Amino acid sequence: MTMKKLATLALALGLTATTAVAGGYEAPVVAQEPVVAEGASSSNAAILIPLLLLVGIAVASND
């Protein structure tokens, strides 16, 4: 009798476990709005520093 109860319990747990994962998992899609930087300067430091260096060299060579 104990073996029948154990088998019935195992069957019941097995059936409930398979229905819990039916359909799988799909991650939710969250739409993100683009970030707009306010007050950003239009100058680029990669261009600005060499230009200042050239102006400094030109001023020093004129003296």
C-alpha positions as a Markdown table, in Angstrom:
| # | Residue | x | y | z |
|---|---|---|---|---|
| 1 | Met | 0.0 | 0.0 | 0.0 |
| 2 | Thr | 2.8 | 2.4 | 0.8 |
| 3 | Met | 4.3 | 1.9 | -2.7 |
| 4 | Lys | 1.0 | 2.9 | -4.3 |
| 5 | Lys | 0.9 | 6.1 | -2.3 |
| 6 | Leu | 4.5 | 6.9 | -3.2 |
| 7 | Ala | 3.9 | 6.2 | -6.9 |
| 8 | Thr | 0.7 | 8.4 | -6.8 |
| 9 | Leu | 2.5 | 11.2 | -5.1 |
| 10 | Ala | 5.4 | 11.0 | -7.6 |
| 11 | Leu | 3.0 | 11.0 | -10.5 |
| 12 | Ala | 1.1 | 14.0 | -9.1 |
| 13 | Leu | 4.3 | 16.0 | -8.5 |
| 14 | Gly | 5.6 | 15.1 | -11.9 |
| 15 | Leu | 2.4 | 16.3 | -13.6 |
| 16 | Thr | 2.4 | 19.6 | -11.8 |
| 17 | Ala | 6.0 | 20.3 | -12.4 |
| 18 | Thr | 5.7 | 19.9 | -16.2 |
| 19 | Thr | 2.8 | 22.4 | -16.3 |
| 20 | Ala | 4.7 | 25.0 | -14.4 |
| 21 | Val | 7.4 | 25.4 | -17.1 |
| 22 | Ala | 5.1 | 25.0 | -20.1 |
| 23 | Gly | 5.6 | 27.7 | -22.7 |
| 24 | Gly | 9.1 | 28.6 | -21.6 |
| 25 | Tyr | 10.5 | 32.0 | -20.7 |
| 26 | Glu | 10.6 | 35.1 | -22.9 |
| 27 | Ala | 12.3 | 38.2 | -21.6 |
| 28 | Pro | 10.1 | 41.3 | -21.7 |
| 29 | Val | 11.0 | 44.0 | -24.2 |
| 30 | Val | 11.4 | 47.5 | -22.8 |
| 31 | Ala | 11.5 | 50.4 | -25.2 |
| 32 | Gln | 14.2 | 52.9 | -24.3 |
| 33 | Glu | 14.0 | 56.6 | -25.4 |
| 34 | Pro | 17.2 | 58.1 | -26.8 |
| 35 | Val | 19.2 | 60.3 | -24.5 |
| 36 | Val | 19.8 | 63.8 | -25.8 |
| 37 | Ala | 22.7 | 65.7 | -24.2 |
| 38 | Glu | 21.8 | 69.3 | -23.6 |
| 39 | Gly | 24.4 | 72.0 | -23.6 |
| 40 | Ala | 27.1 | 69.9 | -25.4 |
| 41 | Ser | 29.8 | 71.9 | -27.0 |
| 42 | Ser | 30.5 | 71.6 | -30.7 |
| 43 | Ser | 34.3 | 71.9 | -30.3 |
| 44 | Asn | 36.3 | 68.7 | -30.4 |
| 45 | Ala | 39.4 | 68.5 | -28.1 |
| 46 | Ala | 41.2 | 66.3 | -30.6 |
| 47 | Ile | 41.2 | 69.1 | -33.1 |
| 48 | Leu | 41.5 | 72.1 | -30.7 |
| 49 | Ile | 44.7 | 71.1 | -28.9 |
| 50 | Pro | 46.8 | 70.6 | -32.1 |
| 51 | Leu | 45.5 | 73.9 | -33.4 |
| 52 | Leu | 46.4 | 75.7 | -30.3 |
| 53 | Leu | 49.9 | 74.1 | -30.4 |
| 54 | Leu | 50.3 | 75.3 | -34.0 |
| 55 | Val | 49.3 | 78.8 | -33.1 |
| 56 | Gly | 51.7 | 78.8 | -30.2 |
| 57 | Ile | 54.5 | 77.7 | -32.5 |
| 58 | Ala | 53.7 | 80.3 | -35.1 |
| 59 | Val | 53.6 | 83.1 | -32.5 |
| 60 | Ala | 56.9 | 81.9 | -31.0 |
| 61 | Ser | 58.6 | 81.7 | -34.4 |
| 62 | Asn | 57.5 | 85.3 | -35.3 |
| 63 | Asp | 59.3 | 86.8 | -32.3 |
